[in-house]
Each structure stands twice: as C-alpha cells, then as structure tokens.
Amino acid sequence: MSRRRIVTDPDPNGYFGPYGGMYVPETLMAPLLELAAAYDRLRKDASFKRELRAYLRDYVGRPTPLYLAERLTREVGCAAVYLKREDLCHTGAHKINNSLGQALLARRMGKKRVIAETGAGQHGVATATVAAMFGMSCVIYMGEVDMERQALNVFRMRSLGAEVVPVTAGQKTLKEAISEAMRDWVTNVRTTHYILGSALGAHPYPRMVRDFQSVIGQETRRQIQKAVGRLPDVLLACVGGGSNAIGMFHPFINDRTVRMIGVEAGGLGIRKGGHAARFAGGKVGILQGTKTFVLQDRNGQIELTHSVSAGLDYAAIGPEHSLLRDLGRVEYAHVNDREAVSAFDTLGRWEGLLPALETAHAVAYLIKQAKQWRKKDVIVINLSGRGDKDVQQVAAWKKARAS
Ligand SMILES: *Cc1c(COP(=O)(O)O)cnc(C)c1O
C-alpha cells in the first residue's frame, strides 16, 4: 500500500480515481448539477451544520453509543469488540442520518416534495419519517416483490403519510425502483428532491451520502479514544451500496494503522445469480449513473443477484469503495446466507441484540475469522441496524431448510 495521503473527495466531475462520474441522460444533468452546487454551498454553511446537528441529536438520538460486547469479545478471543449502535437510531438503522441531511437540503432548496426508492424498506421508512416531520409530501418507489417481502415496512410508510408506489418492471426489486424514482425526478424536478438511499448513483450522491453518514465514524473515533486511549486496530462493516461502511471508514482513511474490512453478501455461493459480492464476481461497468464494480455478464447485461438480506442485494457497489479497494486501503470479503443467519442467532444469544440481516454479515465475518485476530486487537463493528424487520425472513429461511 502506498504511504501517500489518500484524497477522499471526488474531482469536480464526481470521479473517485477512475470510478463514479455522471452517467445519466441529458435531462438529468441539469438537476444533478443544481444539486451538486447547492450541496457544495450548504456543506460549508455554519447554520446548515448547526441545524443538522440539532436534529441528529434531538430527533435521531445521536450520538449513538459505542458498546463493549463482553461476551462476544471472550468468544472471539481478542482484546475488545465494540459495537457502534446505529440500531438505536430513530427508525432502527443508520439510513435516517442520510434521509435527514437530504431532507434539510431539499428544504433549503425550496423543494416541498421528496421521493425515494427502497429495497427492504428501511430507507423508505426513514425518508417517510423525516418528510412527515418537515411537512413534505413523500412518494416511495418499491418493487412489487419487495413490497410482499417487507409488508410491515410498507404499512409503516403508509402510516407516516407516504404514498408507496409498486414497481412492476423487471425483477420487481430495488434496481427497478431506482429507475422509477429517476423517471419521477426528471418529470417533477422543479418541486421535487430525490433522496437516494446509499453511497451510489451519479455525482453528487456518493459523496453527499458519505458525508451525511460520516457522523458514524466521527463519533466512533472520539468514543474509542475515550474508551481505550487509542485508535482501533480493525473496523468491520457490511456493504450493500456502501453507505454505512463508508460512513464508518471515511474519518479513518488516512490512519494507516487501522485495518478496514467491508463484508459483502456471498448469498448461496459465488456463482452467477447466486450472490451480491461485486468484488468477488463483478467487473467494472456502469449502472444507474455511476462507473464502478458491477455484477454483469460478458455482454454487459446486469446479472441477477441474491442475498437473504434485501439491503445487500444490489448489483453495484458505491464507486468510492472501488477506489479504496484498488488502493488496497480497504479489504473486502463476503459471507454466505447461512453464516449470516447463524450470526443473527449468535448475537441475539450472546449479547441480547438481534441485528439486521445486513449487519449480521459483518458479525458473521468477525466470528468466522476468529483465528486471524490478535490478542491485542481492538475491533469495532458498525451495528448498522436492528433485526426486528427480519424476523419473518429468518423464520421462513429456517423453515425452508428444515423441510
Ligand atoms: C440498507 C441497509 C444496509 C445496506 O446499505 P449500505 O448503504 O451498504 O449501508 C445495511 N444495514 C442496514 C441495517 C440497512 O438498512
């Protein structure tokens, strides 16, 4: 790994090294450039930062605790495993850090309507929540298959006053929901802001979402230094689009003693259509506005993906992760469905915490790799969300295995 300082901000065209950019139709260029300019102005604006901080504290419940998991530490055999408790954010996951930031931005831009895509429903719920709080009208696009799998979250969004629109194209999941949200945005851009839910898509989203999620890593830095008097040895996070991971990693990127590992969904194993581990089975391509690692066939057709966890089940990874992987700064691994479900049970039994199935991938990696951790290692896992939303999914998974 080169010792040079890693530049983490994209260039003016939105590139992180060779990745990122703005691969969109002409009609989307103007709204994206308007958004980039507004964000550039507001991220340096003291009153915007103050306002965001206040809502994060009083509404979301930040700072979230950094919890020393004693039983998990003993079982794994390192010095300490800490869990960054994003599951304690209002609505149960890290997603609201970003939804809140973008809703505030939309308000400053004079937009009274917000739209979003959602897969498992967590981002849709977070967006419907802040839209209700700010009195904005809200439309959530969701694949029809996901609506069936996550009926509880559909009910939550509707109870919060959002309109949930079923998307019936293609695989009827997240990718199609993003396309539908983009179509809405092009048509209604004068009144509407599109709150994209991960560090994905065209510039300025990957950078903007990363910045809003970086509060996770900033707090962790302060909290771990207070707890152990130094920086951690290892950071672990699951990687769907990559927002909770980059939010945790970003404030540590130039601390070379801190090892960082992102865990992708290995699904049923690394074979065509069976997983969502972009770095294990993908190659460089373009999907939904950004150049990055994508699961695709020889002709560039997007491959089907699979994961027991809907939040990791997407064919592309955020472009900044592709750069960090090329630089060797972040390592990427994957665990399969079975290991993730098993970690869901284990964390419940050892610590009284049921993690989201996404998060369970990071916990599974910690446990599976117990032999590689040193006695002195201080490890922090980003506990991106709680598992209540997944209990039916886990029950169905176990039932299918038992029969
Ligand atoms: C959405 C979600 C993820 C995956 O998204 P990232 O952008 O990769 O963070 C992970 N964990 C939870 C709890 C989620 O809701």
The ligand as an SDF file (V2000), in Angstrom:
LIG
                    3D

 15 15  0  0  0  0  0  0  0  0999 V2000
  -29.7940   -0.5410    3.8850 C   0  0  0  0  0  0  0  0  0  0  0  0
  -29.0390   -1.2080    4.9480 C   0  0  0  0  0  0  0  0  0  0  0  0
  -27.7180   -1.6700    4.7400 C   0  0  0  0  0  0  0  0  0  0  0  0
  -27.0310   -1.6350    3.4140 C   0  0  0  0  0  0  0  0  0  0  0  0
  -26.8490   -0.3750    2.8620 O   0  0  0  0  0  0  0  0  0  0  0  0
  -25.4580    0.3800    2.8850 P   0  0  0  0  0  0  0  0  0  0  0  0
  -25.7010    1.5760    2.0470 O   0  0  0  0  0  0  0  0  0  0  0  0
  -24.4290   -0.5250    2.3150 O   0  0  0  0  0  0  0  0  0  0  0  0
  -25.1670    0.7350    4.2870 O   0  0  0  0  0  0  0  0  0  0  0  0
  -27.0360   -2.2250    5.8130 C   0  0  0  0  0  0  0  0  0  0  0  0
  -27.6100   -2.3420    7.0160 N   0  0  0  0  0  0  0  0  0  0  0  0
  -28.8760   -1.9370    7.2610 C   0  0  0  0  0  0  0  0  0  0  0  0
  -29.4480   -2.1100    8.6170 C   0  0  0  0  0  0  0  0  0  0  0  0
  -29.6290   -1.3440    6.2340 C   0  0  0  0  0  0  0  0  0  0  0  0
  -30.8820   -0.9500    6.4890 O   0  0  0  0  0  0  0  0  0  0  0  0
  1  2  1  0
  2  3  1  0
  2 14  2  0
  3  4  1  0
  3 10  2  0
  4  5  1  0
  5  6  1  0
  6  7  2  0
  6  8  1  0
  6  9  1  0
 10 11  1  0
 11 12  2  0
 12 13  1  0
 12 14  1  0
 14 15  1  0
M  END
$$$$
